[in-house]
């Protein structure tokens, strides 16, 4: 999978669980339309299903507005990923 390859090359730093929980990936933009050039980037979009504790924080003991709050997950993106070979 492309995310595993990018993470193993240390080119992206997604949340620990994201790569294994990604359900769908697709290429978008000029590459998908067949109009990309030499200097075009590749846009990859997808969706994931976060761990249960992030979707239902009360299961991890969070009480909304009190004490420690679990950081919410809405999206992850990383720009300007450049492989070492250019």
C-alpha positions as CSV (number, residue, x, y, z in Angstrom):
1,X,0.0,0.0,0.0
2,X,1.2,3.5,-0.8
3,X,0.9,4.8,2.7
4,X,3.0,2.0,4.2
5,X,5.7,2.6,1.6
6,X,5.8,6.3,2.3
7,X,5.8,5.8,6.0
8,X,8.6,3.2,5.8
9,X,10.7,5.6,3.8
10,X,10.0,8.2,6.6
11,X,8.4,10.6,4.1
12,X,5.1,10.9,6.0
13,X,4.2,11.0,9.7
14,X,0.6,10.0,10.0
15,X,-1.0,9.0,13.3
16,X,0.2,5.5,14.3
17,X,-3.1,3.8,13.6
18,X,-4.0,5.6,10.3
19,X,-2.1,3.4,7.8
20,X,-3.7,0.2,9.0
21,X,-7.2,1.8,9.3
22,X,-7.3,3.3,5.9
23,X,-10.2,1.8,3.9
24,X,-9.9,3.6,0.6
25,X,-7.3,5.6,-1.4
26,X,-7.6,7.1,-4.8
27,X,-5.4,9.4,-7.0
28,X,-7.0,12.8,-7.8
29,X,-6.0,15.9,-9.7
30,X,-4.1,16.2,-13.0
31,X,-2.7,12.7,-12.8
32,X,-6.2,11.1,-12.6
33,X,-7.4,13.2,-15.6
34,X,-4.3,12.3,-17.6
35,X,-3.2,15.9,-18.0
36,X,-0.2,15.9,-15.7
37,X,3.2,17.2,-16.7
38,X,6.7,16.6,-15.6
39,X,6.3,19.0,-12.7
40,X,2.9,17.8,-11.6
41,X,2.3,16.5,-8.2
42,X,0.2,13.4,-7.2
43,X,-2.8,14.0,-5.0
44,X,-3.9,11.0,-3.0
45,X,-7.3,11.1,-1.2
46,X,-8.9,8.5,1.0
47,X,-10.8,7.8,4.2
48,X,-10.1,5.8,7.3
49,X,-12.0,4.6,10.3
50,X,-10.4,5.9,13.5
51,X,-10.0,3.6,16.6
52,X,-13.1,3.2,18.7
53,X,-11.7,5.4,21.5
54,X,-11.4,8.4,19.2
55,X,-14.9,7.9,17.8
56,X,-16.5,7.3,21.2
57,X,-14.2,9.0,23.7
58,X,-16.6,8.3,26.6
59,X,-15.5,4.6,26.3
60,X,-12.0,5.7,27.2
61,X,-13.3,7.5,30.3
62,X,-13.6,11.0,28.9
63,X,-16.4,13.2,30.3
64,X,-16.9,16.1,28.0
65,X,-15.8,19.3,29.6
66,X,-14.1,17.7,32.6
67,X,-10.6,16.5,33.2
68,X,-8.3,15.1,30.4
69,X,-9.8,15.5,26.9
70,X,-8.9,13.1,24.1
71,X,-7.6,14.9,21.0
72,X,-10.3,14.6,18.3
73,X,-9.4,13.3,14.9
74,X,-11.0,15.0,11.9
75,X,-8.5,14.7,9.1
76,X,-4.9,14.2,8.3
77,X,-3.0,15.7,5.5
78,X,0.6,16.2,4.6
79,X,1.9,18.5,1.9
80,X,5.1,18.6,-0.2
81,X,6.1,14.9,0.2
82,X,9.3,14.6,-1.9
83,X,11.0,11.2,-2.4
84,X,14.8,11.2,-1.9
85,X,15.3,10.5,-5.6
86,X,13.3,13.6,-6.6
